[in-house]
Amino acid sequence: MADSEVEEGAKGEEGAAAAPKSKMKLIIIAGAAALVLLIGGGVWFMFLRGHDEHKEQHAEAPPPPKPVFIDVPEMTINLAGAPGERIQYLRVKAVLEVKDDKMVETIKPNLPRVTDLFQTYLRELRSSDISGSAGLFRLKEEMLRRVNVAVAPGQVNTVLFREIIIQ
């Protein structure tokens, strides 16, 4: 009888030791499975969900209107200079970029006013004012500001230079 109690006690100890190890394995496996499900759900949510909806929305959206360009008449202006200095001339060919054809119809009647504003502004410049890329950028920004004042409520997106020559 004593032998059977010892054997049962040994089996009970092995069973008790095996139970926590198997519970630990079960917890680790369940945790790993939950982690895989969470990662899979995150990937689906971030990348795969709603792709068809976005494709339909993009396909239905009309393409953005292409910009339209308006030529400004070529201008030749004498630059301001100190008395006794050689007279320098500036020749400018500019183009106005607008949003669509409707804006062209708004701006065309005001083109003489735009040309006048450009000429009066350009006459006050010295050759040092427009030297380098920073000078041309400032010139472009100032011309854009002036043209938008002249054509209000219309709006010009940008002024582009086709040609700038200082003689």
Secondary structure, DSSP 4 states (H G I P E B T S, - for coil): -HHHHHHHHHHHHHHHHHHHHHHHHHHHHHHHHHHHHHHHHHHIIIIITTHHHHHHHHHHSPPPPPPEEEEPPPEEEEPP--TTSPP-EEEEEEEEEESSHHHHHHHGGGHHHHHHHHHHHHHT--GGGG-HHHHHHHHHHHHHHHHHHHTTTS-EEEEEEEEEEE-
